[in-house]
């Protein structure tokens, strides 16, 4: 999908964007910030996503504007990756094939401590999330920061609900292991 | 359904996320009750959820970005009739706007807090402290609305914002300045939002939702169709403001006096 330069979005498209997309700008920015890992790139991604959203045909009724905007942001982020960080996408592709079940703690390892997990500070939480492979990270963020349902995440990321569930379970298992291990 | 470890893990996650229906949730809860190791796993997941809720909430978009994005979608042109005036008086209007904004801000700072707004914030705090934020607990507006209607003379606006990420939790009745005022309670992650509706006699807050802070709580108030609406929460101010915008848009479609969508 390309932006046709010089084609200004019409009044209807603008009004619709103001009413349906603009109220969810914080959600969009949060998602972009987690995917990109920093604020500057997040702003670029959101701006790009909003341009795309504005170009969308205003005739089509969107069932759920918030989930739709987040989907556009997610796709804009992947486009941005392809241009600026192709290596990140190569790594993301292989995440699902990792055979080691993270979080399935071996019997010898001590079980992570729930109190320790709950007391994790912001820096530890950020680091643990940043270390997640991209497919797991985006699923976790859409669920925990944006509050999307499984079905909405499945539509936004273009994978079946079963995949969303297993990604989410594995993302959480990885975080539990990281945050619950007394360092 | 296989009960191997992996699918059980998915079910635990689905229970945590509120994605199971009553029957499914009951089954998983029973399994948790019978198996201490499983219970321990679930406790760890809940602990993780708490840590995440504390540290990765939605982050407010930077003001500069918000302005740029809003500018992208500004209305194209004013009607020709107004255009000439606009060009002629542009700078004067801008100056007036600035002055008004400055004055508004000044007035906001200088006036004592509105007694009704203060009472609404206290009611919200009381609901949070008591752990009983609602008199009627239901995520279904078709349950909450009739319940309120049975106790009040005027129908309350109840909108469904679940798909926008603000599911309804229920409703209650607060006493504001000696009058019964219906209050809806919505949820955002671990935060509760109270929206209190003041009747026809209430003051005019203006059409645009406006933000103020009271006792550290962000409060957004606006008026529509002769009703005053006041939303309060411990959310980030920007998030509460988006909630108010969404509520106002949805309420506008519900109210009898609302203009029909073309």
Interface residues (C-beta under 8 A of the other chain):
Chain A: X8 X9 X10 X11 X14 X15 X17 X18 X19 X21 X22 X23 X24 X25 X26 X27 X28 X29 X30 X33 X34 X39 X43 X46 X47 X50 X51 X54 X63 X64 X65 X66 X67 X104 X111 X112 X114 X115 X117 X118 X119 X120 X121 X122 X125 X126 X129 X141 X143 X144 X145 X146 X147 X148 X149 X150 X165 X166 X168 X169 X172 X173 X175 X176 X179 X180
Chain B: X5 X6 X9 X10 X12 X13 X14 X17 X19 X40 X43 X44 X45 X46 X47 X48 X49 X50 X51 X52 X53 X54 X55 X56 X57 X58 X59 X60 X61 X62 X65 X66 X68 X69 X70 X72 X73 X74 X75 X76 X163 X164 X165 X188 X189 X236 X238 X239 X242 X245 X246 X249
